[in-house]
């Protein structure tokens, strides 16, 4: 491990992390960057570690949930970029999203104004909201409806409270669906593409719910941009990151076209969607009844039948005025290839 690293990055072997490393070395000396990674021997982890070797980035094995490997970290780093999270909503254990955040924070001496902490949140923590006629923004309250959103909301609230108390600088960047080349297996685009290839009728239903999307490179651009834009000590700043709002139907049409497969829509009546949407707020009751895997399908359904994660917030665009986000229509080719 390098001596006195100034930049700490967690979750750097993940989808966003492995895209961040090649860019962040352009702005920070690589001998000042330390990546905290899991001691897990999986193909996905091995692929991610190749990035560190290529760019000469130092790493340290840690277990955020158990608190292992967190000793001897720099007490007051200049920048912490926390990407580590369990985003697979079908899994049972999401403790890294809250317990892991708390263990990471407590591994440092009381942080203060000299440290800027960038935390990656999630828009789906608002999935349980009742009124979807109003778009979400940075002030929309969390209404978690599964273990993933509960733990993410808990981890975020912990940092907000610590920021106000300890006066370090906190920036919360909140995307929803992140896409781009090399996306994770089991992600939305992975499932939709495979279902279309298998001629699934599900991808031809006229799903009405629109959700925020963002290309991974746009997430990276904003992480780097905000890393040098310091919020006031003790005053958390939150930004929703998105480029557009699309429904599964919109996404499916674009993928069908790119795959040169004829799109044959199944148009269900508005009254059907209205009835289904009216029952959406009661879906969380099923969590205590259904097995986790089955409830995960119900939870995902709650997102795509209504504009639950629809946003028109301009806060990030007003701050990062030169940001020109990519659109799915112009990047679909790289996803399919």
C-alpha positions in Angstrom: 0.0 0.0 0.0 1.3 3.5 -0.8 2.1 5.9 1.9 -0.3 8.7 2.7 -2.8 8.3 -0.2 -4.9 11.4 -0.9 -7.7 9.7 -2.9 -9.6 6.7 -1.6 -11.9 4.8 -4.0 -14.2 1.9 -3.0 -15.9 -0.4 -5.4 -13.5 0.3 -8.2 -13.8 -3.2 -9.7 -17.5 -2.6 -10.4 -19.1 -1.3 -13.6 -18.7 2.4 -12.7 -15.3 1.9 -11.0 -13.6 0.2 -13.9 -14.7 3.1 -16.1 -13.6 5.7 -13.6 -10.0 4.6 -13.1 -8.8 5.4 -16.7 -10.2 8.9 -16.4 -9.3 9.8 -12.8 -5.6 9.3 -13.3 -5.7 12.2 -15.7 -6.7 14.5 -12.8 -4.9 13.0 -9.8 -1.4 11.5 -9.5 -1.7 7.7 -9.6 0.7 7.4 -6.7 -1.8 9.2 -4.5 -4.7 6.9 -5.3 -5.7 3.9 -3.2 -8.5 1.5 -4.2 -10.2 -0.6 -1.5 -11.3 -3.8 -3.1 -12.9 -7.1 -2.1 -10.8 -10.2 -1.5 -13.1 -12.2 -3.7 -11.8 -14.5 -6.4 -14.5 -14.1 -9.1 -14.1 -13.6 -12.8 -15.7 -10.2 -12.5 -13.2 -9.1 -9.8 -10.3 -10.4 -11.7 -11.3 -8.4 -14.8 -11.6 -5.3 -12.7 -8.2 -5.8 -11.1 -6.6 -5.7 -14.5 -7.4 -2.0 -14.7 -5.3 -1.3 -11.6 -2.3 -3.1 -13.0 -2.6 -1.3 -16.3 -2.6 2.1 -14.7 -0.3 1.3 -11.7 -3.0 2.0 -9.0 -2.4 0.6 -5.5 -5.0 -1.6 -3.9 -5.9 -2.9 -0.5 -8.2 -5.8 0.3 -11.0 -5.0 2.6 -14.4 -6.4 3.8 -16.6 -3.3 4.5 -19.3 -5.4 6.1 -17.0 -7.1 8.6 -14.7 -4.1 8.9 -11.7 -6.1 7.9 -8.7 -4.5 6.3 -9.7 -1.0 7.3 -6.9 -0.4 9.7 -3.9 1.9 8.7 -6.0 4.0 6.3 -5.0 7.6 6.0 -6.8 9.5 8.8 -7.8 12.5 6.8 -7.7 11.9 3.0 -8.5 14.7 0.7 -11.1 12.8 -1.4 -13.2 9.7 -0.8 -15.2 8.3 -3.7 -17.5 5.6 -2.4 -18.8 3.4 -5.2 -19.0 0.1 -3.3 -22.6 -1.2 -3.1 -24.7 -4.3 -3.5 -27.0 -3.3 -6.4 -28.4 -6.8 -7.2 -31.9 -6.4 -5.8 -32.5 -10.2 -6.0 -29.9 -10.9 -3.3 -30.7 -11.1 0.4 -27.6 -9.4 1.9 -27.3 -5.7 1.3 -25.4 -4.8 4.4 -22.5 -3.3 2.5 -24.9 -0.4 1.6 -25.3 0.7 5.2 -23.1 -1.3 7.6 -20.3 -1.0 5.1 -20.7 2.8 4.8 -20.6 3.1 8.6 -17.5 0.9 9.0 -15.7 2.8 6.2 -16.5 6.2 7.8 -15.4 5.0 11.3 -12.1 3.7 9.9 -11.0 7.3 9.5 -10.3 9.8 12.3 -13.1 12.2 12.6 -13.3 13.8 9.2 -13.4 17.5 8.8 -13.4 20.3 6.2 -10.2 19.0 4.6 -12.0 15.9 3.3 -14.5 15.7 0.4 -16.7 12.6 0.5 -18.5 11.7 -2.8 -21.2 9.2 -2.2 -23.1 7.4 -5.0 -26.8 7.1 -4.1 -29.8 5.7 -5.9 -33.0 7.2 -7.2 -35.0 4.0 -6.6 -35.1 4.8 -2.9 -38.3 6.7 -3.7 -40.1 3.7 -5.3 -42.7 3.7 -2.5 -44.0 7.2 -3.2 -47.7 7.5 -3.8 -48.0 10.5 -6.2 -46.2 9.8 -9.5 -47.7 12.8 -11.3 -45.0 15.0 -9.8 -41.4 14.3 -11.0 -38.8 13.6 -8.4 -36.0 16.0 -7.4 -33.3 16.3 -4.8 -35.9 17.1 -2.1 -38.1 14.0 -2.7 -38.2 11.9 0.4 -37.0 8.3 0.4 -39.7 5.7 0.6 -37.8 2.4 0.4 -39.8 -0.8 -0.4 -37.1 -3.5 -0.3 -33.8 -4.3 1.4 -31.7 -2.7 -1.3 -33.5 0.7 -1.0 -33.7 0.5 2.8 -30.0 -0.1 3.2 -29.0 2.6 0.6 -31.3 5.1 2.3 -29.8 4.2 5.7 -26.3 4.6 4.4 -27.0 8.0 2.8 -28.8 9.3 5.9 -25.9 8.2 8.1 -23.4 10.2 6.0 -25.7 13.3 5.9 -26.0 13.3 9.7 -22.2 12.8 10.1 -21.5 15.6 7.7 -23.7 18.0 9.6 -22.0 17.0 12.9 -18.4 16.6 11.9 -18.3 19.3 9.2 -16.7 17.4 6.4 -17.7 18.1 2.8 -20.3 15.7 1.3 -21.5 15.4 -2.3 -24.2 12.9 -3.0 -24.5 12.0 -6.7 -27.7 10.0 -7.4 -28.2 8.1 -10.7 -30.9 5.5 -11.5 -30.3 3.1 -14.3 -26.6 3.3 -15.5 -25.9 1.8 -18.9 -23.0 1.5 -21.3 -20.5 -1.1 -22.7 -19.7 -3.8 -20.2 -22.8 -3.5 -18.0 -23.3 -6.0 -15.2 -25.0 -9.3 -15.8 -28.5 -9.2 -14.3 -28.8 -5.5 -15.0 -31.9 -4.0 -16.7 -30.2 -3.9 -20.2 -28.7 -7.4 -19.8 -32.2 -8.8 -19.1 -34.0 -6.8 -21.8 -31.5 -7.7 -24.5 -31.6 -11.4 -23.7 -35.4 -11.5 -23.5 -35.6 -9.8 -26.9 -33.2 -12.3 -28.4 -35.4 -15.1 -27.0 -38.5 -13.5 -28.5 -40.1 -12.8 -25.1 -43.5 -11.2 -25.3 -42.7 -9.2 -22.1 -40.4 -6.8 -24.1 -43.3 -6.0 -26.5 -45.8 -4.9 -23.8 -46.5 -1.2 -23.8 -45.1 -0.5 -20.3 -46.0 3.1 -19.4 -43.6 3.9 -16.5 -40.7 6.1 -17.5 -37.5 6.0 -15.5 -34.3 8.1 -15.5 -31.3 6.7 -17.4 -27.7 7.8 -17.7 -24.7 6.6 -19.6 -21.8 5.4 -17.4 -19.4 7.9 -19.0 -21.7 10.7 -17.9 -21.6 9.4 -14.4 -17.8 9.4 -14.6 -17.7 12.9 -16.0 -19.8 14.2 -13.0 -17.8 12.3 -10.4 -14.6 14.0 -11.7 -16.3 17.4 -12.1 -17.7 17.4 -8.6 -14.5 16.0 -7.0 -13.0 19.5 -7.4 -16.2 21.5 -6.6 -16.3 21.5 -2.9 -19.6 22.0 -1.0 -19.5 24.0 2.2 -18.3 22.0 5.3 -21.3 20.5 7.1 -23.7 21.2 4.3 -24.5 18.1 2.1 -25.1 18.7 -1.6 -27.2 16.3 -3.6 -27.5 16.0 -7.3 -29.7 13.7 -9.4 -27.8 12.4 -12.4 -29.8 11.5 -15.5 -29.9 12.2 -19.3 -33.4 11.2 -20.2 -36.5 9.4 -19.0 -37.5 6.3 -20.9 -40.0 3.4 -20.5 -39.1 -0.2 -21.0 -41.2 0.1 -24.2 -38.9 2.9 -25.4 -35.8 1.0 -24.6 -37.1 -2.2 -26.2 -38.0 -0.5 -29.5 -34.4 0.9 -29.8 -32.9 -2.5 -29.0 -35.2 -4.3 -31.5 -34.2 -1.9 -34.2 -30.4 -2.3 -33.4 -30.8 -6.1 -33.5 -32.8 -5.9 -36.7 -35.7 -7.7 -35.1 -39.2 -6.5 -35.9 -41.0 -4.9 -33.0 -44.6 -6.1 -32.6 -46.1 -4.2 -29.7 -48.7 -5.6 -27.4 -50.8 -2.7 -26.4 -52.7 -3.1 -23.2 -55.5 -0.5 -22.5 -54.9 2.5 -20.3 -57.6 1.3 -17.9 -55.5 -1.8 -17.2 -52.5 0.3 -16.4 -54.6 2.6 -14.3 -55.9 -0.3 -12.1 -52.4 -1.9 -11.8 -50.9 1.5 -10.9 -53.5 2.0 -8.2 -52.4 -1.2 -6.5 -48.7 -0.4 -6.7 -48.6 1.3 -3.3 -49.7 -2.0 -1.7 -47.0 -4.1 -3.4 -44.6 -3.8 -0.4 -47.1 -5.8 1.8 -46.1 -8.8 -0.3 -42.4 -8.6 0.9 -43.2 -10.4 4.1 -45.3 -13.0 2.3 -43.3 -13.8 -0.9 -39.9 -15.5 -1.1 -37.2 -12.9 -1.8 -36.7 -13.9 -5.4 -40.4 -13.7 -6.2 -40.8 -10.4 -4.4 -38.0 -9.0 -6.4 -40.1 -9.4 -9.6 -43.0 -7.7 -7.9 -40.6 -4.8 -6.8 -39.3 -4.4 -10.3 -42.8 -4.4 -11.7 -43.6 -1.5 -9.4 -41.0 0.6 -11.2 -42.1 0.0 -14.8 -45.9 0.4 -14.5 -45.8 4.1 -13.4 -43.5 7.1 -13.5 -42.0 6.3 -10.1 -38.4 7.3 -11.0 -39.2 10.1 -13.4 -37.2 13.2 -12.9 -36.8 16.6 -14.5 -34.4 18.1 -11.9 -32.0 20.7 -13.5 -29.7 21.1 -10.5 -26.8 19.0 -11.9 -27.1 20.7 -15.3 -27.1 24.2 -13.8 -23.9 23.3 -11.8 -22.1 21.4 -14.5 -23.0 23.8 -17.4 -20.7 22.2 -20.0 -22.1 18.7 -19.5 -23.8 17.4 -22.6 -25.2 14.0 -21.6 -25.4 11.1 -24.1 -28.8 9.7 -25.2 -29.6 6.0 -25.5 -30.5 6.4 -29.2 -27.0 7.5 -30.1 -25.2 4.9 -27.9 -27.3 1.8 -28.4 -24.8 0.3 -30.9 -22.0 0.1 -28.3 -24.3 -1.7 -25.8 -25.4 -4.3 -28.3 -22.0 -5.0 -29.8 
